[in-house]
Amino acid sequence: MRNMATIWKRFCRHRLAEACLVILLVLGTMAILAPLIAPYSPTAPDMKAMNKPPSAAHILGTDKIGRDMYSRVLYGMRVSLMVGALATVISTAVGVALGLVAGYFGGWADRLIMSFTDMVMSFPYILLVLVAAAIFQPGLWTIILILGLVNWPGVCRLVRGNVLSLRETNFIRSDVTAGMPRRFILLSEILPNTLAPVLVYGTSVFALSILDEAALSFLGQGVQPPMASLGNLLGAAQSLSTLTGKPWLWLPAGVVVIVLVVCINLVGDALRDAMDPRNSQ
């Protein structure tokens, strides 16, 4: 508890990151409460209000079939945050598990896991994601699984490096000498000491997953209409007439993506500094 209080105190010295955390909490709350605060259905068309600019009735205007853009941005933010969060959880779980095994047991297990990790990392990242998205039927859960299963190598290498360092420390050697079960050593001694760098790295995976979802949905390989996501809302910008004459159809979604990614990255940078044991100031 005392350690957490110290980390929080160090984090609060980063005023910009503190403001970004507040912004993320506000946007996250709005996304969760979208069914309650959205004034209209995000999928129900209204033929009497097609392509309307922002007004009192529709504060962010409407799209080509009369759907309220404010409601669609709220629901789109909800979907994009869910994709980012679940993809981060999957990639972190896979990377941590493989990194623990590779770093602690070494030998053939380490060689096999790291060879597979190097093979995955040797493919161009965006090409790997696009090929996987093209092979499987595009959709919400498909894109979550794809992003979760292509982002784990970085976590794996990070955890492995930390485990190799921790394995040589006195307290781990004492546990081995005392005959402690490997499960206890891995889960109770090594894993808690690798969570800080994993948490910091996870923020970058979170931001990257939101960007990847936006890119794939923009290209039609991600979340499919009529479900709204920030990526397929940005797809409206593919038309030059919409891009120049109807900015309310794509600009709010673009701004939300930028704000989310920048805020997540700044919070991650502050967490890295706050969790650095060398930072005693």
N, C-alpha and C positions, 0 to 999 in steps of 0.2 A: 504493500500500500504506500509505504514511504517512497519507494522507487517510482511508483506511478505519479505521486505528487511532484517529485523532482522533475520528471519528464514533462508533466503538464506545465510546470513553472517555466521550464526552458522553452517549451513550445509557445507560451504566451508572450515571450519576448519578441516573437516574429509577428508584428502587428498586422502586416499584410496577410499572412497565412491565417491569422485569427479571424480576420474579416472574411477570407475565403471560406473558412470552415462554417461561419454563420450563413454565408450565401448558399453553401451546399446543403446545410440543414434546412433552410427555407425552401429551396427548390425540391429537395427530397420529400419534404412534408407536403408540398403542393402536388407532387407526383403521386404520392400515396393516397392523398385525399381527392384525387382527380374525379372519381365518381360522385363526390359530394359537392365539389366547388365548380365543376365544369357547367356552364349555363346551358349547353346543348349536347346532344348526342354527337360523338365524334364521327359516326358513320351514316347518320340519317341525312339524306339530301333534302334540300328545300329549293324547288325549281323557281320560286318567287324571289330568291335572294342569291342568284348566281353571280359570281365574280364581283361582289360588292366590296368597295374599299372600306377601311376601318370607319366605324360609326358608333353611335351610342348603343345600338342593338347588338353589333358585332365589333368588339373593340379591336380585333385584329383582322377584320374583314371575313370574307367567305371565299371558298374555292370555286372551281368551274361548275360544280353541281350543287352549290349552296351550303356546303358543310361549314360550320363555324370554325375558323382557324385557331381561335384561342383554345377551344375545347380539344382540337386535334393536337395542338402543341403540348397541352397538359398530358394527354394520353401518350403522345409520342415520347415525351420526356420520361414518362413512367416506363414505357417499354425499353427505351435505350438504357436507362439506369439499371433495369432488371437484367438486360443482356450483359452489361458491363460487370455487374456484381456477381452473377452466377458464373459467367465465364472466368472471372478472377478466382472464385472459390474452386472451380474444377481444376484450373491450371495450377493453382497453388497446392491443392491436395495431391495431385499427381506428381508435381515437381518435388514437394517435400518428401513424399514417400520414397520415390526413386533416389533422391539425393541422400536420404538417411541410409538406405541400404548400400548404395555405392560407396559412400564415405566411411561407414563403420566396418563393413565386412571386407571391402577391398577385393583383391584377387580377381577371379573370373567374373564375379558379379559386377564389380566396378568396371572392368573392361567392356563387358557386354552392354551395360547401361550407358556408359559414356560414348561408346561407339554409336549406339542408336541415337543418342542425343546429338552427337556431331553430325550424323547423317540428316536428322531433321533440320538442324540449323544450317546445313549446307544448301538447302533449297531456298530460293528467293521467297521471302515471307509472304508478300502480297500475292504472288503467283500460286503458292501452296494453298492459301485461303480461297482464292478464286476457283482453282481446280476442284477443291473439296466442295465448295458451294455449288459448282456446276454439276458435280456427280450426284449429289443428293438433292432431294426435293427442297427448294427454298422454303423457309418458314422460320418462325420464332425459335422453336427448340432446336432446329437444325443449326441455326447460326450460333446459338449458345454453345452447343456441343463442339462445333468446328472451332470457334475461338478458344474454348476451354482446352481443346486437345492440341492446339498448335502453339500455345503460349507457355507451355510448361518447361521447355529446355533451359531458359534463363533461370528460373527458380531452382531447377535441379542442380545446375552448376553452382549456384550461390550456396545452396544448402550443403552440397558435397564439400565445397571448400571450407565452410565453417566446421563441419563434422571432422574433417581431417585435422584441423587445428585443435579442436576440443578433445579429440581422441588421445592426444599426447599430454593432456594436462594431468596434474597430480590427482585431482578428485575423481576423474574417470578411471585412471589406473588403480586407484584405491578400491573403487567399486568392483573392477574386474578381479583384483586380488582377493577381495572379500567374497567372491563367488555370487555377486548379484546377478539376477536374471537379465538377459540381454534386453528383454522387453522393458524392464524397469530402467536400465541405463539409457536406452534410446528415447523412451517417452517421458521419463521423469527427470533425467539429467541433461541429455543433449538437446532434445527438442525445445524446451523452454529457453535455452541459450541461443537458439537460432531464430526465434520468433521476431525479434526486433528488425534484423535486416530483411526478413521475409515480408514483414508488414510494410516496410518502406518500399520494397520492390513491388509489392502488390498494388500500391497506389498508381505506379506507372503502368502496370498491366490493366488496371481499371480504366485509366484514361485512354490507353491504346485500344481497348476493346470497344469503348464508345465510338472512337474514330473509325475503327474497322466496321462496326455495324452500320455507321452512317455511310461509309464508302460502298459497302456491299448492297445496302438497300437503295442507295442512289443509282447503282448499276442494275438494279432489279434482281439481285441474287440473294437478298436478305429477307427482311420482314416484308410480307406481301400485303398490298391493299386488299380490302378496305382498312385493315388494321393500321393505325398510324404509328410511325416511328420518326425520329428526327431525320433519319436518312432518307426515307421515302418522301417526306415532306420537302426535303431539299431537291428531290427529283424534279420538282416543278421548275427548277432553274435551268433545266436542259433546253427549254424553249426560249429562244432569244426574245420573243415578244413578252413572255412572262418575266424574264430576267430584267428587262428594261422598263416595262410598263406596269407590272403588277408585283412590286417588291414585297407586299404583305403575304404573298403565298410562300416565300422561301426565306426572307430575311429574319423573321423571328426564330425559326428553327436553327438557322445558321448562327445567330447570336447565342442561343442557348447552348449549342454544341461548343462554341468557343469558350463561353463562360465556364461550363462544366469542366472541360479539359484543362484550362488554365488554373482554375481553382484547385482541382485534384492534384495537379503537379506541384503547385505552390505548397499545399498542405503536406504532400510527400516530402518535399525538400525540408520543410520545417521539422517534420518528424525525424528525418535522418539526422539533422543537427541535434535535436532534443535527445535522441536515443544514443548518440555517440558518447561512449564512456570517457573519451578524452576531453569532452566539453565540460569542464568544471566551473565555467564562469556563470 
